[in-house]
Amino acid sequence: MRKKSAQLIALIAAVMLIFSACDKPPVQDEPVVTSGEHTPVSTDITEDTTASEDKPKIEPWVDKIPDKCTSRYGYYSLDASEKAIYDKIVDAAKHYETEVEIDREISKSRLEEICEMIFIEENALYYLSNEYNVAFNADTGSATSVMLDYKYDNEELAYLNTMTEEKVEEILKKITDEMSDVDKIKLFHDEIVYGCRYESEGRYAATPFGALVDGKALCEGYTRAMAILCNKVGIENMFATGTQYNTDENGVTTEEEHIWNMIKLNGLWYNMDVTWDDPASIKNGRELEDDYISYSYFLIPSNELRPTLSIRTDLVEPPAAYSNDCNYFVYYGYYAESYEQAVKILEKAIRESNSKGEKYVRIKFATPALYKEATNRLFKQKEIYTICPDILPKKIEFFWNETAKCIQFSIR
């Protein structure tokens, strides 16, 4: 620690946002765990006689596969002085430094916001602890330093990054020249969902390693994995955060923090929630099979996010996302604007899936009214059996998402 002149300093322990339990249809989620309060504690800072120059400087990890873009959307909303502070903290975290002196004028509260932005946006710093200490001058309120802590040491981080990069390279090799950016995102989406299972516990659940290698992650792990893959191929993206409100059968509402991706294609932004498309859920008292996958939240406009999700805007205002053009169902031709059109789409989809040996057929409806009409006629009135009767089995397993206006059913 560098020497400080004697002065009255207040030390505040601030807890950063934790994405420890994220909503995922149709299962009731685990409660979010929060800890710590922003309570100022007056203290005298004593001098540390150990010079920082005596400690070996840890060199930051360098990816063999370079990023073509980053997920730093909020960074560009900062002014020049704030960017300099942000960059200094990031550089310190890359070298595992524990204290960062703040040599520019900034309030304690604003520095806390920048630290939180770094925690969310700097995907390579996932090893940075969500807890940090900000020291500030009690008389002026100006921040003087920030103390950083780390979840994994440099040796463990090297292992996590090496294994993650190997998996990333394996996925990127599956990209072909014919693939559009939407095709690439579908590849990334499918690789993450098929290879990972939602779990709120685990040492690596909030890391890209958890989602891509360990196969167990919560929403932060899913989201960071998608961001890594997008950055490697140059697809612009950012992290979006919010609060999910869940009400149980007794009317008790709980809050959970959630994080997902926003992705920019052809100049337009979309929401991508890989966590909510994960099949690790329960239907009729049993777990869904491993080959089940959903596209209900694949590149959707913001108005199609869950109505119980409140998008966070105080840290950074997310871009407007209003287009449906790259949505999975629209882009691949499974989007119906009338019941007659839905029948034609389903007939084509059933025959295509059957010829490819695929198990599921999916469709999305333009309006809630059409969704209700279609589900009633197709499954309650059993009109589904009049479509491709030579292919469909006598018993069809039906999956639905009324909020997303999507249905999915098995054909084998």
Beta strands, then each sheet from edge to edge (+ up, - down):
strand 1: 9-15
strand 2: 40-43
strand 3: 99-101
strand 4: 131-137
strand 5: 143-147
strand 6: 197-198
strand 7: 216-217
strand 8: 237-247
strand 9: 253-265
strand 10: 268-272
strand 11: 282-283
strand 12: 286-287
strand 13: 309-311
strand 14: 335-336
strand 15: 360-365
strand 16: 398-401
strand 17: 406-410
sheet 1: 2+ 1- 4+ 5- 3+
sheet 2: 6+ 7+
sheet 3: 10+ 9- 8+ 13-
sheet 4: 11+ 12-
sheet 5: 14+ 15+ 17- 16+
end
